[in-house]
Amino acid sequence: MTRRLFLAGSFLLLSLAVLSQEVANPKSEELDAYVGAWSGTLKTGVLDLTLVLHIGVDEKGAATCTFDSPDQGAEGIAGEVVHLSSDSLMVSSKRISAVFAGHRSGDSIKGRFVQLLNGLPLTLYRGLPQLNRPQTPVPPLPYTTEEVTFTNPDAGATFAGTLTYPNGYRARRQKKVPVVLMVSGSGQQNRDEELMGHQPFRVISDYLARHGIASLRYDDRGTGQSVGGRIDSVTTADFAQDALYGLRHLRQRGFKHVGVLGHSEGGNIAFIAGARGEADFLISLAGAGVKGDTALTAQYNRTMELSGQPGRKSTAQYVASVKGKGQPWLDYFLDYDPSDDLAAIHCPVMAVNGDKDCQVLWELNLEGIQRHLPKNKRNIIKSYSGLNHLFQHCTTGAPTEYRQIEETFAVEVLDDIVQFIHQACKGR
């Protein structure tokens, strides 16, 4: 649910009215002082949003510009330069009905960003905003990785991934070392589940390897180095089939204890694998525990509330507004009910959420999982205080915070994952 559910909420970039001005023809030396990236923060009172302005030059020597809203995953928003001189700049975008005007002094432009006649002060500084991701693994690493491929012959797809072995692994002597297949959230994502500079699957894989657990993370079909298979009308069922072939590949390699760690939609794919008896343990990171239409309606309402708007749609109203709009994945997920899959699972399950997750609400979904999952003394059903959908410590839980937070994945959850896997495989 990481990508599609994010887009299902309100796209929070402010809507603006364009101020019409006559386009200036700046001198080349004036334009040179602006060419490049400029970035700043819009403080809306509800959310802080990063805005990036790119100034360039076209083949005729005229100034060009585009906007990025990286906190929302929006890049390359078309704009135009309305006025540019040695000490002042005005740019606009019809696409988002926006205008920014300000005065330049050295490497800063101090001005105002206006939308629908609502203005906000904004200072842009030369350069792109710097992202600090302290948990991203940096070589040299104390474990071994291998680039591998596996196929889904039913879909005509070949998947490329990274198999990470724990420190000191020896295949012949340590076949009891558990291995985890990592399944990403919704949308086409690479093997690291990369989002806004974060690489959560790479961070998790690193932590597992340092604690005696192997893992396989792979590029989704049609992404990265994975090739083949249709991508225009895929559903959760198709992604689940891909994951099942990944599990079988790990079995063929001789691993005895094979599990699934899935995030968001990947958590539901873990349930599907467990229901079919193809996994020895399951980890659901913010997987849905109720029917898709219920989960998505709750997400929509919560996201609206975080943006300062009413969130009062009923499930019927939400479904009527989105179903049948040419989105096969969404239509399928609206009708998907995990209860039957949950009831058919007999292996240990770890199902967790952050209590500030606004995409898969923890109380609603963990209660659904708890209700339908058969009792097992090794099961863990748990919420974590202060964590969002990506399992970062956060303030509001809104998706616009994801990029601003330096932490990629909470260490307390990593610790619990390691303990759960070792306990799930103990004595087996």
C-alpha positions, 0 to 999 in steps of 0.5 A, a space after each residue: 500500500 506504500 505507493 498507491 495508498 499514498 496517492 489515494 489520499 489528498 495530494 497536499 501541494 497547495 493550489 494557487 492562482 497564477 499572476 499574469 505577467 509579461 515574460 522578460 528576456 534576461 541578459 545571459 549574465 543575469 540568467 547565469 546567476 540563477 541557473 541550477 537548483 534552489 530549494 526551501 521550505 513552505 510552512 503551511 501551519 499544518 505541514 512543512 513542505 519542501 519546494 525545489 525550483 530548477 532554473 535552466 536554459 533552452 536551445 534559444 537561450 531563454 530561461 526555463 523552470 520546473 518545480 519539485 515537491 519531493 515530500 510528495 514524490 512530485 517532480 518535474 512540474 512544468 513552469 515558466 519564468 515570468 521575470 528574471 533580472 539581476 536581483 529579482 525573479 518571478 516564476 509560475 506554473 499553470 499546472 498547479 496554479 502557482 506563482 513565486 516572486 522574490 528578490 535575490 541576494 547572493 545564494 538566496 531568493 527571499 519572496 512569497 509563494 501564492 496560491 488561490 490568493 493565499 500567500 506564504 513566505 518562502 526563501 529559496 537557497 541555492 542547491 538541492 536539499 541534503 538528505 541524511 540517511 544514517 541507517 543506509 549500509 555503507 561498505 565494507 560489510 561483514 557479510 556476503 551478497 549474491 546477485 540472483 534471478 528467479 522466474 515466474 513462468 506463468 507470467 513470463 517474468 524474470 526477477 533480479 534480486 540480492 541474496 544476502 547471507 549472514 556473517 560466516 554463512 556456510 551453505 553445507 553446514 548451516 542449512 538451518 539458517 533462516 531466510 526471508 523473502 522480502 515483498 514490497 508495498 503496492 506499486 512498482 518498487 525496486 529491491 530496496 523498496 526505495 522511497 524518498 531517499 530511504 531504502 528500508 529493505 536494504 536496511 532490514 536486510 543488513 540488520 538481519 545479516 548481522 544477526 544470523 538471518 539470510 534474505 532475498 529482496 528483489 525488483 518488482 516485475 517491470 522494475 529495475 533489472 526484473 523483466 517480462 510479465 504484464 504490468 499494465 493490469 496487475 493485481 495483488 494476486 499477480 504479485 503474490 504469484 511472483 512471491 510464491 516463485 521467489 519462495 520456491 527458489 529459496 527452497 531449491 537453494 536448500 534453505 530449510 526455514 523460509 519465511 516472508 517479510 512483507 510491507 503494506 500490500 506485501 504483508 497481505 501477500 505474506 498472508 496469501 503465502 501462509 494460507 497456501 502453506 508455502 512459508 514457515 513464518 510470516 512477518 506483516 509490516 502494516 498489512 491490512 487485516 480487513 477488507 480492502 474497501 474498509 482499509 482504504 476508506 479509513 486511510 482516506 479519511 485519516 489522510 484528509 484529517 491530517 491535511 486539515 480537511 473533514 474525513 467523513 466518507 463512508 465506505 460506500 461513498 469512497 468505493 463509488 468515487 474510485 471503483 471502475 476508473 480503469 485501475 485494475 489493482 485498485 478494483 481488485 484490492 477493494 474487493 480483497 478480504 484477508 480473513 480467509 487467508 488469515 484463517 488458513 495460516 498455521 505457521 507463526 505470524 508477526 503482524 505489527 503497525 505503528 500507532 501513527 500509521 495513517 495509511 493502514 490504521 493500526 487498531 482497525 487492521 491489527 484487530 482484524 488480523 487478531 480476530 481471524 488468525 488461528 492462535 499460536 503461542 509464537 504469534 506476535 500482534 503488536 503496535 509501536 508507539 510513535 511510528 508511521 507507515 514506514 516504521 519511522 519515529 514521527 510527529 504526525 504520521 503524514 506521508 509528507 514527513 517520510 522524506 524529512 525524517 532521517 531514520 529509515 526504520 525503527 531499531 526496536 522493530 528490527 530487534 523484534 523481527 530478529 527475535 521473532 524469526 529465531 523463535 519461530 524457527 527454534 526446534 524445527 
